[in-house]
Amino acid sequence: MCIRDRYIPVHPLHGQNINSRNSTTAASGYTRTEINQMASSSTFLVLTTLLALLSWQAIASDPSPLQDFCVADKDSHVRVNGFVCKDPKDVKADDFFLAANLDKPRDTTVSKVGSNVTLINVMRIPGLNTLGISLARIDYAPLGENPPHTHPRATEILTVLEGTLYVGFVTSNQDNKLFAKMLNKGDVFVFPEGLIHFQFNPCPDKPAVAIAALSSQNPGAITIANAVFGSKPPISDDVLAKAFQVEKKTVDWLQAQFWGDNHN
């Protein structure tokens, strides 16, 4: 049985069902004309706010450094966009260094998708703060993949060190056009900021390795399947069944899977 009240919008001014034929203006004390005028004014303010937010996002990026460096002071209780600068007198060479052992293979059996991403960002090298760059080593098992995901704050440029990779990205609505390429050792491919992209090792008997540079000190990663089917709390199966045009039992099965992370 459908519970209509879960999906019927409520009028923002007097908390009543906007589809109700019995709604009146008595409770508010305003005439219907006055209510309509206030609603129009509220709509204008909401639209203006949304446009301002969208404009801010359109120009948002990692802040440019205003000095030689701004080593992250992770012990500071001050909260800013990024990290507060450590006093330059306390900065050491180790603030720009990490014995990351990126020449060593990673264990690709730790994730169900057969890949292991080792990210080097500002959380691991404080000296990256405000510099707008990070990198990652990605190891792929035979037939392993780095599944469809996005980096909300970074463009990525990837080069294959060993093996072969099938890679691609998809443009935004309405086109959703796929740009894909088979890469071999030494090849380079770019994934534009924010777009869904992936890498897949098509070889059944040979691993692959790649290095990626990203244009943010903290690029972030949103793995699509994990976010959609592994969110906490879960997204309503009504919503996902409608979105993916499948039965709810299919959504329930997907949500019951273990959505592990391949980032380390």
Long-range contacts (C-beta under 8 A, 24 or more apart in sequence): 12-39, 12-42, 13-38, 13-39, 61-132, 61-153, 61-216, 62-130, 62-131, 62-132, 62-153, 62-215, 62-216, 62-217, 63-130, 64-130, 64-132, 65-130, 65-131, 69-96, 69-127, 69-129, 69-130, 69-131, 70-129, 70-130, 71-95, 71-96, 71-126, 71-127, 71-129, 72-122, 72-126, 72-127, 72-128, 72-129, 73-126, 74-126, 82-122, 82-129, 82-130, 82-217, 82-218, 83-122, 83-126, 83-129, 85-129, 86-126, 91-127, 95-125, 95-126, 95-127, 96-125, 96-127, 97-125, 97-127, 98-124, 98-125, 100-124, 102-137, 102-211, 105-139, 105-207, 105-209, 106-137, 106-139, 106-264, 107-139, 108-139, 108-140, 108-141, 108-144, 108-207, 109-141, 110-260, 110-262, 110-264, 111-260, 111-261, 111-262, 112-258, 112-260, 113-144, 113-145, 113-146, 113-147, 113-260, 113-262, 114-140, 114-141, 114-142, 114-143, 114-144, 114-145, 114-201, 115-139, 115-140, 115-141, 115-144, 115-145, 115-146, 115-199, 115-262, 116-262, 116-264, 117-146, 117-221, 117-262, 117-263, 117-264, 118-264, 119-221, 119-263, 119-264, 121-216, 121-217, 121-218, 121-219, 122-217, 122-218, 123-218, 128-217, 129-217, 130-217, 131-217, 132-215, 132-216, 132-217, 133-213, 133-214, 133-215, 133-216, 133-217, 134-213, 134-214, 134-216, 134-217, 134-218, 134-219, 135-211, 135-212, 135-213, 135-214, 136-211, 136-212, 136-214, 137-209, 137-210, 137-211, 138-199, 138-209, 138-210, 138-211, 138-212, 139-207, 139-208, 139-209, 140-165, 140-199, 140-200, 140-201, 140-207, 140-208, 140-209, 140-210, 141-201, 141-207, 142-201, 142-203, 142-204, 142-205, 142-206, 142-207, 143-200, 143-201, 143-202, 143-203, 143-204, 144-200, 144-201, 144-207, 144-208, 145-198, 145-199, 145-200, 145-201, 146-198, 146-199, 146-200, 146-262, 147-198, 147-223, 147-224, 147-225, 147-262, 148-196, 148-197, 148-198, 148-223, 148-224, 148-225, 149-196, 149-197, 149-198, 149-221, 149-222, 149-223, 149-224, 150-194, 150-195, 150-196, 150-197, 150-221, 150-222, 150-224, 151-191, 151-193, 151-194, 151-214, 151-216, 151-219, 151-220, 151-221, 151-222, 152-193, 152-194, 152-219, 152-220, 152-222, 153-193, 153-216, 153-218, 153-219, 153-220, 154-193, 154-214, 154-215, 154-216, 154-219, 154-220, 155-190, 155-191, 155-192, 155-193, 155-214, 155-215, 156-190, 156-191, 156-197, 156-212, 156-213, 156-214, 156-215, 156-219, 157-188, 157-189, 157-190, 157-191, 157-212, 157-213, 158-183, 158-188, 158-189, 158-190, 158-191, 158-199, 158-210, 158-211, 158-212, 159-186, 159-187, 159-188, 159-210, 159-211, 159-212, 160-184, 160-185, 160-186, 160-187, 160-188, 160-208, 160-209, 160-210, 161-185, 161-209, 161-210, 161-211, 162-207, 162-208, 162-209, 163-201, 163-203, 163-206, 163-207, 163-208, 163-209, 164-201, 164-202, 164-203, 164-206, 164-208, 165-199, 165-200, 165-201, 165-202, 165-208, 165-210, 166-199, 166-200, 166-201, 166-202, 167-191, 167-197, 167-198, 167-199, 167-200, 168-197, 168-198, 169-195, 169-196, 169-197, 169-198, 170-195, 170-196, 170-197, 171-195, 196-224, 221-263, 223-259, 223-261, 223-262, 225-259, 226-259, 226-261, 229-254, 229-255, 229-257, 229-259, 230-255, 230-257, 230-259
